[in-house]
Amino acid sequence: MRQRQIKDYLMITIGGFLVAYAIMAFWVPQNLVTGGLSGIAIIIAYYTKEAGFLIPIWFTTLALNIPLFIIGFKTLKKGTIIRTLYGALFLNFMLFLTEFMPVPSTDLLTGAIFGGVLAGIGTGLVFRASGATGGTTLAAAILKRRFFREYSVAKIVFVLDVSIVLAGLLFFGPVPTMYAVMALFVLTKVTDTVIEGLAFSKAAFIISKQSDSIAAAILTDLDRGVTQLSSRGMFTKADQPMLMCVVTSKEIVQLKELVYTKDEKAFMIVTDVHEVLGEGFKEAKESL
């Protein structure tokens, strides 16, 4: 248990650094408001700097997080709030440190893509450790608990982040906002990939009169497990077996050839599977 906690906090630490570096090195110089408290902080930093008294990014995010944590301690579970508190404090510390690091690019496209990739990896690592970095995620959890129980946290986060992105449109205009949306898209996709893993597989559902022969071939030729499910055609009202098999992306072509060699009229559905746990694939403990 202690080893798992050390691993989780290490992931939150690495993730917090990557998110902070993405914000300070790629998004702040381009005024890319991608949502979250950092988006509000970017707007405030830009206009206070123009007025001659810069309020740094880390200060704004810290100030906005404080009331959220005060409410969160009374509202959310202790384990959740402690990890989130660590994530938020470390992110703010790294926002302070990375402020003095060199900016690698002043190009909008580079800032959107590489900032999104780094922030996505960092966010994915934090989420895999069952943590968070405060901000709109914490605000959404509090709003759901207190006011909007019928809505998911993800939907509330979406509304909050879209509102902040629209504020960026108001203050910085359409061009930085379009690149900010691109960065947000990249961030979301990379985050999902880090959480779910890169080892995508395929699930096949097969309906055939030669199901026994197909199943035997899958077991011997592909060396993959196969499960028979009960199904019923609603047009014919006839009961018929349906086979379910999960294979790697490389094996799907071989599976198709095997099925249609046995039965040219077989009905087959192939769908993407983002994570498979168990024998022949990833062990369950590797995903935790």
N, C-alpha and C positions, 0 to 999 in steps of 0.2 A: 504493500500500500504506500509506504514511504517512497519507494523507488518510483512508483507511478506519479506521486505528487511532485517529486524532483523533476521528472521528465516533463510534466505539464507546465510547471513554472519556467523551465528552460525554454519550452516552445513559446510561451507567452512573452518571454524576454526577447527572443530572437524576432518574433513577430512584431512586437512593439517597436523595435529598432527599425525594421524594414518599412513599417507604416510611417514612422516619423521621418525617415530619410526621403521617402516618396513625396511626402507633403512639402518638406522644406526645400528639397533639391529640384523637384520637378513641377509641383503645383503652385507653390507660392510665387516663384518668379514669373509664371505665366498667368497668374490670377485665375486659376482653374478651380472653381467652386463646385466640388463634387458631392456636396451634402455633408452631413455630420457637423459637429461643433467646430471642426477645423475649417469648414466652409465659412461659418460665421466669423471665425477668427481671421481668416484671410481678408474678408471684407473690412473688418475693423482695423486690421493692421495697415491695409492700403490707405484708407482715408485718414487715419491718425498720422501716418507718415507724411501724407500730403499737407496736413495741418501743422506739422513740425514737432509732434510729440508721439513717437511710435509706441503703440501698445503691442508687445510681441505676441506671437501665436500661442506660445506655451502659457502665457499669463491668462489669456482669454479662455482657453480651453479648461484650464485649472479653475478659474473663477466660475465658469458655467457648470462645471462638474460638481463643485462643492454642494450646492443646494440639492442636486440630484441624489448625491450620496446620503445626505442627511435624511431625505425622504425615503431613499432606498433601504436604509438600515431598519426603518420601521415597517417597511412593506414587503421586502423580498427575503428569500431564504438566506441564512447566514453564509453557507458555503458559496453560493452564487455571488453574493455581494463582496466577499473577501477576495475572491479571484478577480472580480471586476475592478475592485479598488486597486489591487496590485497592478493590473493591466493599465488602468487609467493613469496612475501615478508614474509608472515607468514610461509610458508614452509621453507624458508631459516632460519628464526629465530628459528623454531623448529629443524631444522637440527643442528643448533649450540647447542641448549639446550640438545637434545637427545644424543649428542656426549658423554656426561658425564653420561648417564644412563647405568645401567648394561646390559651386553649382556646375554640373557637367554639361548642361545644354540650355540654350535660351530659345529653342525651337518648340512651337506649340505642339506639333505632331509627336515629336520625341517625348515631350513632357507628358502628353496624354497616354501614349502607349507604354513607355517604360515606367512611368509613375504608376499606371494602373497595374502593370505586372508585379512590381515590387509591393505595392499596397495589397494586391490580391494574395500574394504568397504570405505576407505578414498576417493579414486578416484570417486566412485559412488556417495558419498555424495556431493562432489564438483560439479560433473556434474549435479546432480539433482538441485543444486542451480544455474544452468546456469553459473558456474564459471570454472576456470581452474587454473593451477599452473605454467603457463608459459611453458618454455622448448620447446620440440618438437611440442607440440600442437600449441603454439604461432608461432613458426617458420613455421609450415605448413600453418597456416592461412595467414601469410605474403606472403609465396611463392605462394599460390593459388591466392591471390589478385593481385600479381605483375607479376608472370611468368607463372603459370600453371592453368589457369582458367578452362581448360577442365577436370581437375582431382579433385576429392573430397578431403577434408581435411583429411579424414580417410585414404585414399590411400597414401597421402604424408607422414602422420605420420608413417604409416606402413613402408614405404621405409626408412625413417630416423631412426626409431627404429631398423630395421633389420640391417642397416649399423653399428649402434653402438654395437649391439649384436655380429656382425661379428668381430668388433674390439676387443671385449672381448675374442673371440675365438683366435685371433692372440696373445693377450697379456697373457692370463691365461690358454689357452689350452682347450681341448674338454670337460673334466669332469665338471668344473664349468659352462661352456657354456650350456651343456645339462640341468643342474639344473636351470640355468637362464631361459632357454626356458620353463621349467616346471613352474617356478614362474610366468612368463609372461602369460602362459596359465591360471593358477589359477586366477591371477589378472584380466584377461579379463572376465572370467566366473563370478567371484564374482561381478565385476563392473556392468555387464549386469543384474545380479540378483538384485542388490541394485537399479538400475535405473528402472527396469521393475516391481519389486516386487516379492514376493514369492508365491502369490496367483494365481498360474497357473490355467487356465480354459481350457475347450475343446469346440471347435466349430464343430457342426455336420451338414453336408449337406445331405439331404435325398431325393431320387427320388423314388416315389411309386405311384401306382394306387389307393392306400388307403390314400392319403395325407390328406384328410379332417378328416378321422378317427384318423390318427396319430397325427395331429395337435391338435385335441380336447383332446386327451389323454395327450399330453405334457402340455397343458394349465391347465387341471384339476388334473391329477395324480402327475405331477412333479412341478406344479405351476411355470412353466417357460414360458417366452414369446417365440413365434415362428413367423418367417416371411416367407411368401411365395414369391419366386422369379420366374420369367419367365425363362424357359429354353427350348432348342430344341435339340433333338437327331439328330446328323448330319448323322447317318446311316439310320434311319427311316424317317428323315425329319418331325417328329411329335413333336408338341408343348406339353410340359408337365410341371406341376408345380414342383418346387424344394423347399423344406423346409430348412430353416436355423435356428439353435437353438444353443445357448451358455449355457453351464451348468458347474458346478464345476467338478473337477476331480472325486469326490466321486459319482457324479450322472450319470457319463457316462455309467456305467454298467446297471443301471436302465433304462436309455434311450434306450440302445441297446435291452434289453429285451422287452421293450414296443413296439419298432418299429417292431421287428421280430415276436412278437405275433400277430400284426395286419397284417403283410405282410411278409411272408417268403422269397419272391423274391425281397424285397426292396434293392435298391442300396444306400449305405451309406458311406460317407467319414468323418473321424474324424481327426481333426488336433489340434495342441497345440495353445493356445492363451495366451500370456504373460501378457496382461492387459486388463481388461474389465471395462469400466466406464459407470455408469447409474443405473437405478432402479434394485434392486436385487443383485447388485455387489457393487463395490466401487464408492462412490460419486466423481464427477469430481474434486471438490475442494480438496479432500484428496490427489490427485496425483500431485498437484501443489506446 
